[in-house]
Each structure stands twice: as structure tokens, then as C-alpha cells.
Amino acid sequence: MLLLVLLLLAAPPTLAQTPATPTPSRGELLYRTHCIACHTTEVHWREKRLATDWASLTAQVRRWQANVGLQWPDRTIEEVVRYLNATIYRFPDKAPKQTG
């Protein structure tokens, strides 16, 4: 019995820790920081939504980031599009493949 207690005391502390939450993607962080104040999830589910495929979703992200003066480069726009598509829209991925 004493041996069991000693083994439990010597066990690494990670056994008692809860699993770590996944780190949000850059696209998610950008969306939460710059978009969600006006664009709650309801805007993505409205009956006449403007994003109907990958290209139109990209166009909408490009449009709105420009409207608020963010000046995001294409790669940043794509990260937000990927986040929205993965979590809400689920369109076939038509983005150019990244290299490097």
C-alpha cells in the first residue's frame, strides 16, 4: 500500500491536468478581432446570404476588410475565408495552393 502511495505521489502532474484547448487559427483570431462585432453567426445563415461559393465568400471578406480599412494582403484574406468555410459554409476549397 505504501508503495502505491509513493508511486502516485511520484507520478507526473500531467495526469491530473485537463486536456488543453486547441489553439485558434490565425483566421479565427482575425475574424474574432475585426469582424464578429458586426458579423455574428446570424449573418452567415440569413436567407439571402451573399456568400454562395468559395469565390463569393472570398469576395465578401475582401470587400468588408477594405470597407473598414484593414488593408489585408491576399494571404490574410484567405486565412479568414478558410476559417469561415471550415466552420460555417463548407464550400469546396477553390483557393490556390500555397507553396513554401
Backbone as CSV, one residue per row, in Angstrom:
resi,resn,N_x,N_y,N_z,CA_x,CA_y,CA_z,C_x,C_y,C_z
1,MET,0.821,-1.184,0.000,0.000,0.000,0.000,0.869,1.254,0.000
2,LEU,1.904,1.244,0.816,2.822,2.372,0.873,3.483,2.577,-0.483
3,LEU,3.809,1.496,-1.150,4.425,1.580,-2.469,3.478,2.254,-3.464
4,LEU,2.207,1.933,-3.425,1.216,2.532,-4.308,1.105,4.035,-4.067
5,VAL,1.081,4.442,-2.823,1.003,5.859,-2.480,2.241,6.589,-2.985
6,LEU,3.398,5.991,-2.804,4.635,6.613,-3.272,4.644,6.734,-4.795
7,LEU,4.157,5.723,-5.492,4.092,5.784,-6.951,3.142,6.883,-7.422
8,LEU,2.012,7.026,-6.751,1.064,8.073,-7.120,1.639,9.460,-6.868
9,LEU,2.370,9.604,-5.780,2.992,10.901,-5.485,4.104,11.223,-6.474
10,ALA,4.755,10.228,-6.987,5.850,10.439,-7.928,5.365,10.578,-9.370
11,ALA,4.092,10.309,-9.622,3.556,10.389,-10.985,3.649,11.813,-11.497
12,PRO,3.865,11.963,-12.784,3.938,13.318,-13.350,2.625,14.062,-13.147
13,PRO,2.673,15.356,-12.918,1.461,16.138,-12.650,0.536,16.220,-13.855
14,THR,0.993,15.883,-15.043,0.142,15.976,-16.231,-1.023,15.001,-16.172
15,LEU,-0.929,13.981,-15.364,-2.027,13.031,-15.274,-3.287,13.669,-14.730
16,ALA,-3.141,14.661,-13.881,-4.289,15.295,-13.248,-4.789,16.509,-14.028
17,GLN,-4.072,16.932,-15.060,-4.459,18.117,-15.811,-5.548,17.798,-16.825
18,THR,-6.352,18.804,-17.113,-7.384,18.642,-18.136,-6.744,18.816,-19.509
19,PRO,-7.352,18.246,-20.541,-6.792,18.393,-21.881,-6.745,19.859,-22.296
20,ALA,-5.713,20.215,-23.026,-5.549,21.595,-23.488,-6.577,21.901,-24.574
21,THR,-7.065,23.127,-24.586,-7.968,23.535,-25.656,-7.135,23.842,-26.892
22,PRO,-7.660,23.551,-28.071,-6.887,23.798,-29.287,-6.627,25.286,-29.478
23,THR,-5.490,25.588,-30.030,-5.135,26.970,-30.315,-5.952,27.453,-31.512
24,PRO,-6.602,28.612,-31.406,-7.382,29.115,-32.539,-6.471,29.412,-33.733
25,SER,-7.001,29.241,-34.926,-6.238,29.561,-36.136,-6.089,31.073,-36.257
26,ARG,-5.168,31.493,-37.087,-4.989,32.932,-37.323,-6.261,33.514,-37.931
27,GLY,-6.884,32.772,-38.849,-8.125,33.235,-39.456,-9.214,33.459,-38.424
28,GLU,-9.320,32.539,-37.459,-10.312,32.690,-36.394,-10.003,33.917,-35.544
29,LEU,-8.759,34.109,-35.194,-8.386,35.262,-34.376,-8.674,36.578,-35.108
30,LEU,-8.366,36.619,-36.403,-8.651,37.822,-37.187,-10.149,38.087,-37.250
31,TYR,-10.919,37.035,-37.474,-12.375,37.188,-37.547,-12.927,37.669,-36.203
32,ARG,-12.482,37.065,-35.123,-12.959,37.472,-33.790,-12.576,38.910,-33.465
33,THR,-11.395,39.320,-33.913,-10.902,40.653,-33.596,-11.554,41.740,-34.447
34,HIS,-11.725,41.466,-35.743,-12.129,42.531,-36.657,-13.539,42.403,-37.224
35,CYS,-14.171,41.261,-37.118,-15.422,41.049,-37.850,-16.632,40.756,-36.970
36,ILE,-16.423,40.021,-35.915,-17.567,39.474,-35.169,-18.403,40.541,-34.464
37,ALA,-17.861,41.716,-34.268,-18.646,42.775,-33.632,-19.882,43.113,-34.468
38,CYS,-19.746,43.079,-35.783,-20.880,43.355,-36.677,-21.433,42.090,-37.313
39,HIS,-20.584,41.116,-37.540,-20.977,39.900,-38.250,-21.065,38.716,-37.300
40,THR,-22.132,38.662,-36.543,-22.351,37.495,-35.706,-22.715,36.321,-36.616
41,THR,-22.818,35.139,-36.073,-23.080,33.972,-36.912,-24.409,34.074,-37.650
42,GLU,-25.358,34.878,-37.172,-26.643,35.007,-37.854,-26.480,35.540,-39.271
43,VAL,-25.508,36.430,-39.482,-25.322,37.000,-40.815,-24.944,35.907,-41.816
44,HIS,-24.293,34.880,-41.368,-23.866,33.807,-42.266,-24.998,32.842,-42.593
45,TRP,-26.048,32.865,-41.806,-27.156,31.933,-42.019,-28.410,32.597,-42.560
46,ARG,-28.338,33.885,-42.867,-29.539,34.564,-43.365,-29.987,33.958,-44.694
47,GLU,-31.253,34.143,-44.998,-31.839,33.509,-46.179,-31.168,33.949,-47.481
48,LYS,-30.891,35.226,-47.615,-30.288,35.740,-48.854,-28.816,36.096,-48.628
49,ARG,-28.054,35.128,-48.174,-26.648,35.410,-47.910,-25.895,35.648,-49.211
50,LEU,-24.871,36.472,-49.135,-24.112,36.869,-50.309,-23.024,35.870,-50.670
51,ALA,-22.570,35.101,-49.722,-21.542,34.088,-49.983,-22.233,32.789,-50.373
52,THR,-22.078,32.409,-51.622,-22.725,31.202,-52.121,-21.732,30.156,-52.618
53,ASP,-20.452,30.524,-52.675,-19.392,29.593,-53.065,-18.063,30.185,-52.595
54,TRP,-16.980,29.466,-52.867,-15.657,29.905,-52.394,-15.316,31.297,-52.919
55,ALA,-15.549,31.537,-54.203,-15.190,32.824,-54.810,-15.985,33.974,-54.193
56,SER,-17.287,33.781,-53.996,-18.088,34.867,-53.426,-17.785,35.083,-51.940
57,LEU,-17.433,34.023,-51.239,-17.012,34.176,-49.843,-15.720,34.992,-49.775
58,THR,-14.790,34.678,-50.651,-13.533,35.439,-50.719,-13.818,36.895,-51.056
59,ALA,-14.715,37.126,-52.001,-15.060,38.498,-52.388,-15.671,39.272,-51.225
60,GLN,-16.511,38.613,-50.431,-17.132,39.290,-49.292,-16.117,39.629,-48.206
61,VAL,-15.199,38.704,-47.920,-14.156,39.003,-46.927,-13.286,40.144,-47.438
62,ARG,-12.914,40.099,-48.721,-12.102,41.163,-49.320,-12.842,42.503,-49.242
63,ARG,-14.131,42.489,-49.555,-14.948,43.712,-49.535,-15.002,44.327,-48.149
64,TRP,-15.324,43.504,-47.142,-15.514,44.045,-45.807,-14.219,44.466,-45.137
65,GLN,-13.145,43.763,-45.396,-11.888,44.220,-44.794,-11.477,45.558,-45.405
66,ALA,-11.765,45.745,-46.690,-11.463,47.028,-47.332,-12.376,48.134,-46.807
67,ASN,-13.657,47.798,-46.586,-14.607,48.801,-46.083,-14.192,49.374,-44.736
68,VAL,-13.552,48.562,-43.918,-13.132,49.064,-42.604,-11.663,49.480,-42.594
69,GLY,-11.011,49.440,-43.754,-9.649,49.958,-43.883,-8.550,49.072,-43.324
70,LEU,-8.752,47.769,-43.348,-7.747,46.866,-42.770,-6.545,46.637,-43.686
71,GLN,-6.730,46.716,-44.986,-5.646,46.532,-45.959,-4.934,45.189,-45.801
72,TRP,-5.717,44.133,-45.646,-5.147,42.804,-45.510,-4.560,42.335,-46.832
73,PRO,-3.408,41.686,-46.789,-2.886,41.053,-48.007,-3.724,39.811,-48.348
74,ASP,-3.562,39.310,-49.558,-4.341,38.158,-50.016,-4.230,36.966,-49.071
75,ARG,-3.057,36.713,-48.553,-2.869,35.555,-47.664,-3.723,35.677,-46.398
76,THR,-3.827,36.868,-45.857,-4.631,37.086,-44.656,-6.115,36.920,-44.958
77,ILE,-6.537,37.448,-46.094,-7.927,37.268,-46.518,-8.232,35.781,-46.646
78,GLU,-7.320,35.040,-47.253,-7.529,33.598,-47.428,-7.632,32.879,-46.085
79,GLU,-6.876,33.307,-45.095,-6.951,32.663,-43.776,-8.330,32.847,-43.146
80,VAL,-8.898,34.026,-43.293,-10.233,34.269,-42.756,-11.266,33.478,-43.557
81,VAL,-11.100,33.437,-44.875,-12.010,32.650,-45.715,-11.943,31.178,-45.317
82,ARG,-10.741,30.655,-45.124,-10.594,29.253,-44.716,-11.289,28.984,-43.378
83,TYR,-11.140,29.898,-42.441,-11.795,29.737,-41.138,-13.320,29.720,-41.302
84,LEU,-13.859,30.711,-42.018,-15.309,30.773,-42.208,-15.820,29.553,-42.962
85,ASN,-15.076,29.125,-43.953,-15.514,27.975,-44.731,-15.480,26.700,-43.894
86,ALA,-14.450,26.547,-43.081,-14.323,25.338,-42.255,-15.384,25.276,-41.156
87,THR,-15.796,26.431,-40.660,-16.710,26.437,-39.526,-18.170,26.688,-39.893
88,ILE,-18.416,27.287,-41.061,-19.789,27.662,-41.397,-20.219,27.176,-42.782
89,TYR,-19.503,27.574,-43.811,-20.010,27.405,-45.176,-19.787,26.018,-45.780
90,ARG,-18.610,25.482,-45.641,-18.279,24.150,-46.178,-18.370,24.065,-47.708
91,PHE,-17.922,25.124,-48.389,-17.837,25.097,-49.850,-16.624,24.273,-50.258
92,PRO,-16.626,23.727,-51.479,-15.401,23.075,-51.968,-14.265,24.097,-52.002
93,ASP,-13.094,23.695,-51.561,-11.941,24.588,-51.475,-11.406,24.875,-52.875
94,LYS,-11.536,26.120,-53.302,-11.049,26.530,-54.624,-9.889,27.505,-54.507
95,ALA,-9.304,27.599,-53.338,-8.193,28.512,-53.136,-6.948,27.993,-53.827
96,PRO,-6.107,28.908,-54.309,-4.845,28.455,-54.875,-4.009,27.776,-53.798
97,LYS,-3.310,26.752,-54.165,-2.477,26.029,-53.206,-1.254,26.876,-52.841
98,GLN,-0.977,26.936,-51.539,0.176,27.692,-51.063,1.438,26.871,-51.233
99,THR,2.509,27.536,-51.562,3.804,26.869,-51.664,4.758,27.518,-50.687
100,GLY,5.730,26.728,-50.276,6.773,27.255,-49.412,6.456,27.306,-48.032
